[in-house]
């Protein structure tokens, strides 16, 4: 299916110099969206998907219910959006193409997933790969931590990066390939 023909672009949004890729039209076509979710799910090598808000959620959640290889979604949220127990919340500094930010995840959300041996492997999923700053920051933040399940300590390792759209000229994949393979459904 030609997913790229459904994308829209907005010049100078959210700031001047950024050409925003709007993926919402893909969600306005039931057939295209269903096909897209299946195709994205096939790219994910891990049963655990880390997805930043908000647009990452829009695709990761349907993969959870429709793709047999996906078993857990790890939400990545902005400050104040995740309730947490002491010691559970982790903040990660990220650098996006239009500024710095901090995003948070809970170690308990990783631990709710599926481990392979002594490691929770994670697929990082987001809608658009631009400069790679969000994905790099989150991957490095995940890999700095361990989770404990039933008294046993587990590593966290990003196994792959999956994106709906990659903006090739920004070379975000160059930042990420040293961490894990990058797979994108569309290139622009």
Buried (B, 14 or more C-beta within 10 A) or exposed (E): EEBEEBBEEEEEEEEEEBEBBBBEBBBEBEEBBEBBBEBBBBBBBBBBBBBBBEBBBBBBBBBBEEBEBBBBBBBBBEEEEBEBEEEBBBEBEBBBBBEEBEBBBBBBBBBBBEBEEEBBBBBBBBBBBBBBBBBBBBBBBBBEBBBEBEEEEBBBBBBBBBBBBBBEEBEBBEBBEEBBBBBBBBEB
